[in-house]
Each structure stands twice: as structure tokens, then as C-alpha cells.
């Protein structure tokens, strides 16, 4: 009887340790995945935001810009704490694209939308490509904006055209499993424009 009691206690302890180790492993894997996806998103945003307003109208003759309004990019056309829209040749194909990063109201999903702009300034029908960058963004729940920025105080252009640097702050959280707890991660980067 004593052997059976000791065996039961040891089995319960071993099972408890195994469950605890598995839970810790899930948390580590979840945090690692969260960090990887967050860093990939920040890298993409930094690359693309640096191209806001590139190529600029100064790269072309006034006649070329007048005849081909889609040849040059406007920098930022909208900037709020949860929505950022700009133009730039982000694909490096010589065509200007409009890029939008948005965290819709009440959502935890950060979206990226890219729309090509033709050389005549028109937008091809059904050409917007929308993708989910992150699905676990907590910024709206915590009341902290995703985007903030600094502007050029000497610039004659109006806001948001004179934005020089965009600061991206992401608060991410892993989803909780049956026996694991959620982990939270904060990531931030500064994205400076290539040709302010």
C-alpha cells in the first residue's frame, strides 16, 4: 500500500512538472513567433515608409509631371494614430503605388493595402492588394497609437506632406492556449524618409 501511495505521489509530481514544462515551451514558442512576425512587419514598414514621396516631382521636368501625374509620388496623404497613407515606388518597378497601413477601429488586425497608380494618374480597377500583417495588435485596446511622427518645421508644405520621420509602436500579444498564459511584447522603430 505504501509503495502504491509513493508511486501515485511521484507520478502526480512528474505529471505536474511535465505540464509546467510544456506550458513554458508553448509560451517561449509563442513569444518567439510573435517577435519574428513583429520584426518582419517593422522591417517591411521601415523600408516602405522610407520611400514615401519617392520619386519626387523634382526628379522630372515640370512637363513630364504635368503630362504623367502618376510618375511622381506624393509623400503622406493621411496620418493618424492608426492609419497611414503614402505614395512611393515601393516595388522598385518604376510605378508609383499608394500604400496604406491601417488598424481599423475596434480591430486587432494590422492591414497593408497597396494600390498601383498609372502614369496618367488613374488607378486600375480592382488593383488594390490587401494583406494582413499582424493579427494580434493590442494598441487600440491599450489606447496607444501605432503611428506618431515628426515634421519639418521649415517646410512650406502642409501636414501631412511635411512628415520627416514616422515612429511605429506595436504592442503585440500571443493568444492564450488551454494551459498557457498570454505573453505581451512591445516593438518600436523610427522610419525616416529617404528624400524629405
Secondary structure, DSSP 8 states (H G I E B T S, - for coil): -HHHHHHHHHHHHHHHHHHHHHHHHHHHHHHHHHHHHHHHHHHHHHHHHHTTT-S-GGGS-HHHHHH-GGGS--SEEEE-SSEEEEEE-TTSSS--EEEEEEE-TT---EEEEEEE--TTS---TT--EEEEEES-B-HHHHT--SEEEEE-TT--S-TTTTEEEEEEEEEEE----SS----EEEEEEEEE-S--
